[in-house]
């Protein structure tokens, strides 16, 4: 199975009361999610509060999770930035730390034009040096949308293999790209059109616990998955502490 197929659960980052990352809790959560049916984890993504982590904290978290559970499931890591230089450096560092694929968000706040977006992802893919790159289209958070025609153009860049699509209105196949459902409510629709995976949070995980259908990445056939637990239900009371303080 490729590291961007199946059910990839967006994992929270648990913290100690003083704001430091709780390593023991992070490993426990990762093991629980993989044992409960996830094919892999998204570490340091939106759910993992990457925006509140320093680069060193983020890289250390990837080293920890990849070292502890990397043989049990895929480790996909968020490494995006609105600064291309920073995105390049972070991409290199998380790959060296054990990331099997990189999730790279559209540059936010700057609102680059089409040419700028293409150039940004060309440099990210070059920095990944063969490690799969998933671009992340989430206009609700970045204020920039990558339409289907732009995604098709990005698919021509060596190393860019897929898109995590969080614009539900534009969910559709993209030639040359694997499509991952980025919102819980489009998971079934993504599977129906032949999508590769879902990066799931609470509602999708809850549906799977109730026996919803999924597609086997190996056979392409529908099956009833193993139980999957919500990242939010297994979160520490301190897990979202930093966001609440901001």
HUUR-V299329 format. One record per run of one state. SS is the DSSP state (alpha for helix, beta for strand, coil for the rest). FROM is the first residue (numbers start at 0). TO is the last residue. If there is no record, write none. Layout:
ss: [SS | SS]
from: [FROM | FROM]
to: [TO | TO]
//
This chain:
ss: [coil | beta | coil | beta | coil | beta | coil | alpha | coil | beta | coil | alpha | coil | alpha | coil | beta | coil | alpha | coil | beta | coil | alpha | coil | beta | coil | alpha | coil | alpha | coil | beta | coil | alpha | coil | beta | coil | beta | coil | alpha | coil | beta | coil | alpha | coil | beta | coil | beta | coil | alpha | coil]
from: [0 | 5 | 10 | 14 | 15 | 20 | 21 | 22 | 35 | 39 | 43 | 49 | 52 | 54 | 69 | 73 | 78 | 83 | 97 | 100 | 105 | 113 | 128 | 131 | 137 | 138 | 142 | 147 | 154 | 159 | 165 | 167 | 170 | 173 | 174 | 176 | 181 | 183 | 192 | 196 | 200 | 201 | 209 | 212 | 215 | 221 | 224 | 240 | 245]
to: [4 | 9 | 13 | 14 | 19 | 20 | 21 | 34 | 38 | 42 | 48 | 51 | 53 | 68 | 72 | 77 | 82 | 96 | 99 | 104 | 112 | 127 | 130 | 136 | 137 | 141 | 146 | 153 | 158 | 164 | 166 | 169 | 172 | 173 | 175 | 180 | 182 | 191 | 195 | 199 | 200 | 208 | 211 | 214 | 220 | 223 | 239 | 244 | 245]
//
